[in-house]
Amino acid sequence: MLIKDIFSNNTFSPKLSLLLSLVLATGPSAAQQWTLESSVQQAMMASPELKKSSAELGARQQDINLSSLWPDPEIAFRVDNKMGQDDGAGGYDLTDIVVRQSIPVSRLKHQESAAEASLQAARFSHQYHALQVQNRVARVFHQLQFASAVLTLAEKQQKLADEMYGQEAKESAGVVVRYLSPLEKMRLGIIQEEARQSVISAEGKYKEALSEFVKLLGIEIDSVISVSQLLPISVIPDKSRLATLQDSHAQLSSQQQQVLAANHEIDVARTTQMIDPTIGLSWSKDTLSTGREDIYAIMFNIQIPITDRKDTAASKATYKASQQKIELQLLKRELKINLNRSYTHLHHVIEQAAEYKKKVLKPAEKMLELTNKGFTSGELNILSLVDANNTYFEARLSYLELLYQSRVELADVKLYAGQMITDVAEQNLGSSEGGS
């Protein structure tokens, strides 16, 4: 049954797979199974957060272009009737033309340095946004894997309940089964209805996970074909390698560039609080004793600092730079705390899942198999069957929850370490292990 069929009716086939086809920008030639990597790739192409971050990069690049530009020159014209009054000719004449050019002196290089550092900060920030998008996709993807596994488990439970309840039908096929009392039939009916309700509940949660998944990736439900199986983590990342990766974390690098930009802003503040020196050329016409004559002049304007405005602006910029440095220290501390916490939890959950599978899930599976045979042959009563049935499916559900928690925690570990989630080697390792 396809995904669209699930949303159009409430029936299920005995075997249900979560199915997705990868719809990338180029459009795949054939449907393929969704993996974490393909989901991340699609989400990054459709992510409005990354598009916004890319636009910010463009704006920062234009800041660099603006920071290196000299002020535009100015030209002024004056028309008056002064000469006409002086020589009695009357009328209005062009008497003055002044061209001025501000000279930025040393502030341009500081502005350029600050703008370049801001651009680098934006680039690292863009990488961090990509990490955040990947982390969110991983969480939703693993949630979808978990919902799919729970739905498959619920269907298996319902199928088993139907087989137990349909023992009388087996007699007509020549299968020797024990006689069921009305009380036993009633209890089996309750088991069957509980299994049906579990399927309905699992279906609802699956629909929610699928809806969030397709919206996050910007795809249609009709394009969904299959999703990779939720598998245990076979290899725990090396903690020392994660710590080394964290030293070059995109968020840290972005903050470091912001500190550098703030330091350059101190120099900018020192050089921009005074008006730029201005050089000017002027031409004027005046009436002298010899008649109307052209007069040329060169002008140079500078500001005379009377107040301590320059020192005040530099002091303000220095305080802002100190704030950026403190933010960097806080960020380093929080990333280390979060990485250590998530790594410890990841290690614990992986060990717990392995231990749970060995000491609970496998024995529960064997117990259900033996109890089934014993009940069919009349050796065991209905209570033993109910207990074995509940024990196995509860154990299986708890095991799936541990696998889900470990995958989500691994995604957080990679986020705090600054590692890209799309690790091909690890994905291939997980695929070759197989589920249980």
SVG drawing of the C-alpha trace seen along z (x, -y; Angstrom):
<svg xmlns="http://www.w3.org/2000/svg" viewBox="-19 -101 65 134">
<polyline fill="none" stroke="black" stroke-width="0.4" points="0.0,0.0 1.4,-3.4 1.5,-6.4 -1.3,-8.1 -3.5,-5.1 -3.0,-5.4 -4.3,-9.0 -7.3,-8.0 -8.6,-5.1 -8.1,-3.4 -7.1,0.1 -3.7,1.6 -2.0,4.4 -0.2,7.1 3.2,5.6 3.5,1.8 6.7,-0.1 7.2,-3.8 7.9,-4.8 9.5,-7.9 11.0,-8.7 13.8,-11.2 12.7,-14.3 15.7,-16.5 15.9,-19.7 17.1,-17.9 14.4,-15.2 15.4,-11.6 14.9,-9.3 13.7,-6.5 12.2,-6.3 14.7,-5.5 14.6,-4.9 14.9,-7.9 18.0,-7.9 19.2,-10.4 21.6,-11.8 19.1,-12.2 16.6,-13.8 19.3,-16.3 20.2,-17.1 16.6,-17.8 15.9,-19.8 19.0,-22.0 17.9,-22.9 14.4,-23.8 15.3,-25.4 14.2,-29.1 16.6,-29.5 19.6,-28.7 18.2,-31.0 17.9,-33.8 21.5,-33.1 22.7,-33.2 21.0,-36.6 22.9,-37.8 26.2,-36.8 25.3,-38.9 24.5,-41.9 27.9,-41.5 29.7,-41.3 28.2,-44.6 29.3,-46.1 32.9,-45.3 32.3,-47.1 30.9,-50.1 33.6,-50.2 36.3,-50.8 34.5,-53.6 35.7,-57.2 33.0,-59.8 31.7,-61.4 33.0,-64.8 30.8,-67.8 30.4,-70.8 28.7,-74.0 27.6,-76.9 26.8,-80.5 24.9,-82.9 24.3,-86.5 24.1,-90.1 27.2,-91.4 29.3,-92.1 26.4,-93.7 26.0,-96.1 29.8,-96.8 30.2,-97.7 26.7,-99.0 26.0,-96.4 23.2,-94.8 22.0,-91.2 23.0,-88.0 26.3,-86.1 27.9,-82.8 30.4,-84.0 31.6,-81.0 32.3,-77.3 33.7,-75.2 34.7,-71.5 35.3,-69.7 36.6,-66.2 36.7,-64.6 39.8,-62.5 39.1,-59.5 42.8,-59.2 43.1,-56.0 39.6,-55.0 39.0,-53.0 41.4,-50.2 39.8,-49.8 36.3,-49.7 37.4,-47.1 39.0,-45.0 35.8,-45.1 33.6,-44.4 35.8,-41.4 35.6,-40.0 31.8,-40.4 31.6,-38.6 33.7,-35.7 31.4,-35.6 28.4,-35.4 30.0,-32.5 30.6,-30.5 27.1,-31.4 25.7,-30.0 27.5,-26.8 26.1,-26.7 22.6,-27.2 23.2,-24.2 24.2,-22.2 20.9,-23.3 18.9,-22.3 20.6,-18.9 19.9,-18.4 16.2,-19.1 16.0,-16.9 17.7,-14.1 15.2,-14.4 12.2,-14.3 13.7,-11.6 14.4,-9.3 10.9,-10.1 9.5,-8.9 11.6,-5.7 10.4,-5.1 6.8,-5.7 7.2,-3.3 8.7,-0.6 6.0,-1.0 3.3,-0.8 4.9,2.4 5.1,3.8 1.4,3.0 0.4,4.7 2.4,7.8 0.7,7.8 -2.7,7.6 -1.8,10.4 -0.8,12.6 -3.9,11.9 -6.0,12.7 -4.3,16.0 -4.9,16.9 -8.5,15.8 -9.1,17.7 -8.1,21.2 -11.5,22.6 -11.0,21.7 -7.8,23.7 -9.7,26.9 -11.4,26.9 -7.9,27.0 -6.9,30.1 -4.9,28.4 -5.2,30.0 -5.9,27.3 -7.1,27.3 -10.7,26.5 -11.3,22.9 -13.8,22.1 -16.1,19.1 -14.0,17.3 -10.8,18.0 -12.4,16.8 -13.5,13.6 -10.0,13.0 -8.6,13.6 -11.1,11.2 -9.9,8.5 -6.3,9.2 -7.4,8.8 -9.2,5.5 -6.3,4.1 -4.0,5.0 -6.4,3.2 -6.5,0.1 -2.6,0.2 -2.6,0.1 -5.0,-2.8 -2.9,-4.7 0.3,-3.9 -1.3,-5.0 -2.2,-8.4 1.4,-9.0 2.8,-7.9 0.6,-10.3 1.8,-13.1 5.5,-12.2 5.1,-11.8 3.3,-15.2 6.1,-17.0 8.7,-15.2 7.3,-16.1 6.7,-19.7 10.2,-20.1 11.7,-18.7 9.3,-20.6 8.0,-17.5 4.6,-15.9 3.3,-12.9 2.7,-11.2 6.5,-11.2 7.1,-9.1 8.2,-5.5 10.3,-4.1 12.5,-5.1 15.5,-3.3 15.1,-1.0 15.7,-2.2 19.0,-0.4 21.2,-0.3 24.3,-2.4 27.3,-0.1 30.1,-2.5 30.3,-5.2 32.2,-8.4 35.5,-8.9 35.2,-11.6 38.7,-13.1 38.0,-13.5 34.7,-15.2 36.5,-17.6 39.0,-18.4 36.2,-19.0 34.5,-21.3 37.6,-23.6 36.7,-24.6 33.0,-24.6 31.2,-26.9 29.4,-28.7 32.7,-29.3 34.4,-30.4 31.6,-32.9 31.9,-34.3 35.7,-34.6 35.2,-36.6 32.7,-38.8 35.3,-39.5 37.8,-40.4 35.3,-42.7 34.6,-44.4 38.3,-45.0 38.5,-46.7 35.5,-48.7 37.5,-50.3 39.9,-51.6 37.0,-52.7 35.6,-54.7 38.9,-56.4 39.1,-57.5 35.5,-58.4 34.5,-60.7 36.3,-63.6 35.0,-64.8 37.3,-63.7 39.7,-66.5 38.4,-68.1 40.4,-69.6 38.7,-72.0 39.2,-74.0 37.3,-77.1 36.8,-79.5 35.2,-82.8 34.7,-85.9 34.9,-89.4 35.0,-93.0 38.5,-94.5 40.0,-97.8 41.0,-96.2 37.5,-94.8 36.1,-91.4 38.8,-88.9 38.9,-85.1 40.1,-84.2 41.3,-80.7 41.8,-79.2 42.7,-76.0 41.0,-75.2 41.8,-72.7 39.3,-72.0 40.0,-70.1 38.0,-69.6 39.3,-71.1 38.5,-68.6 37.4,-70.5 35.5,-67.8 36.6,-64.2 34.1,-62.7 36.8,-60.7 37.9,-58.9 34.2,-58.4 33.4,-56.6 36.5,-54.4 35.6,-53.5 32.1,-52.5 33.5,-50.3 36.0,-48.8 33.1,-47.8 31.3,-46.2 34.5,-44.2 34.7,-43.0 31.1,-41.8 31.9,-39.8 34.9,-38.2 32.7,-37.3 30.1,-35.8 32.9,-33.7 33.9,-32.4 30.3,-31.6 29.7,-29.8 32.8,-27.6 31.7,-26.6 28.1,-25.8 29.3,-23.8 31.6,-21.7 28.9,-21.1 26.3,-20.1 28.7,-17.8 29.8,-16.1 26.2,-15.6 24.9,-14.3 27.9,-12.0 27.5,-10.5 23.8,-10.0 24.5,-8.5 27.0,-6.0 24.6,-5.0 21.6,-4.5 23.7,-2.5 24.9,-0.2 21.4,0.0 19.9,1.0 22.5,3.8 21.9,5.1 18.1,4.8 18.2,6.7 20.3,9.5 18.6,9.9 15.0,8.9 14.0,8.8 15.5,12.1 14.1,14.1 10.7,12.4 10.6,13.4 11.5,17.0 9.0,17.1 6.2,16.0 7.1,18.6 7.1,21.4 4.0,20.1 2.2,20.1 3.0,23.7 2.1,24.7 -1.3,22.9 -2.1,24.5 -1.3,28.0 -3.3,27.4 -0.3,27.4 -0.6,23.7 -3.7,21.6 -4.9,18.3 -3.2,16.3 0.2,17.6 -0.5,16.6 -1.7,13.1 1.4,12.5 3.8,13.7 2.1,11.7 2.2,8.5 5.7,9.0 7.1,9.5 5.4,6.5 6.2,4.2 9.8,5.3 10.0,4.8 8.5,1.3 10.9,0.3 13.8,1.5 12.7,-0.6 12.4,-3.6 16.0,-3.1 17.1,-2.9 15.3,-6.1 16.8,-7.9 20.3,-6.8 19.8,-8.2 18.5,-11.5 21.3,-11.8 23.9,-11.1 22.4,-13.9 22.8,-16.3 26.4,-15.1 27.2,-16.0 25.6,-19.3 27.6,-20.3 30.8,-18.9 30.2,-20.8 30.2,-17.6 28.1,-17.2 25.4,-14.5 25.7,-13.1 28.5,-10.6 28.6,-8.1 30.9,-5.6 28.7,-5.4 25.5,-5.1 27.0,-2.2 28.0,-0.6 24.5,-0.8 22.9,0.5 25.2,3.6 24.4,4.5 20.7,5.3 17.8,4.8 16.5,7.1"/>
</svg>
